[in-house]
């Protein structure tokens, strides 16, 4: 189950990076940064749920707890990747990386790790139970 969890996470990472590229290339010029942020965050959350619905049986959790562990792994891997690549590869400051999590400034990126955590559990309940 762990190796399949990681394989699906890699797929989700590709989807997430593609979403970010699309946001910068298409949405920001048309909608502005804040609206593009909201739209792309919500689209990514929906895509996470769709992927979980289609692949939860293949991943193979046998209980709601195991499905929750899948989600926890996805969320932790994503945040670790986002902050390590964002800082060490792309040179962003820690402050800039944390800014997307600032609900007080209209940034709703925190929904992505929440969706990553909850999607496998939801998919398990809908598809497996």
Steps between C-alpha positions, in 0.01 A plus 500: 500500500782744580665473158167554325430797727829655387435422131165679519661788690751542214203520261341761728827693510510509119138619498584764761803632312301505176224690680756755618638544149148544361419752775804712414465475124123524456313598813717778646502709179121466469386509863781659698707330767242471778213365290736267315625370836146424615393339172810284465485393867137390467567324168795315653291393800235363264764314297642347820156366588448361149838323505424356843160375385649327197808351668408425862417137425832455319688653794333240717421633847291250693365735765408865544811535717723370219328739257572782746866394511510523119365855524744593773788372287378701199467818706839466672681412177339796323582757766856366529543512122344845472720656765824319414474554123358849546786607724801299391430461127304816414656725765177625656518631854323312778275806542394488136427128524295546816307791346280265294368358828387840631123485514504855638633617163253298293745220427325164520783264406454328838203326336739292289664307787156469661360353177801270471438373851122458470463378137618140555271463802204640304581282199533192720158562654339559160676233294610223734261490794 
